[in-house]
């Protein structure tokens, strides 16, 4: 999983995984429980699109 340092806000973006054209975005728990996380799986049109969306999340959350 591509992960970088983030603050510990509820529901904060934590990183991503790429599986070809499938992008999985990882977020901390919206309840603040440190043993929990939320994963959003996106079936993209292509591997390139998945990489672009992952890069956009990295930029938007200030991780690049």
QUIDASUL-V438933 format. One record per run of one state. SS is the DSSP state (H for helix, E for strand, - for the rest). FROM is the first residue (numbers start at 1). LEN is the number of residues. If there is no record, write none. Layout:
ss=SS from=FROM len=LEN
ss=SS from=FROM len=LEN
//
This chain:
ss=- from=1 len=1
ss=E from=2 len=2
ss=- from=4 len=9
ss=E from=13 len=7
ss=- from=20 len=2
ss=E from=22 len=7
ss=- from=29 len=8
ss=E from=37 len=7
ss=- from=44 len=3
ss=H from=47 len=14
ss=- from=61 len=4
//
